[in-house]
Amino acid sequence: MADEHAMDVVLEMDKKPGLFSEGSDTYRSFQVGLNDWQGTDWAAYLNQWLSEVGSKRNWF
């Protein structure tokens, strides 16, 4: 969702159920200014989020 000033971003990570575990979803939402998004290192941001969520849930 976006307007003339910012956009809302929603990230979702799914973990499929396994033989001995249940599936789960993790979400993160935030707002980014339309003039600010190009100055963000998105690869680093996503890598940090994946590492954070994965370490909390023993995914990695």
Secondary structure, 3 states (H helix, E strand, C coil): CECCCEEEEEEEEEECCCCCCCCEEEEEEEEEECCCHHHCCHHHHHHHHHHHHHHHCCCC
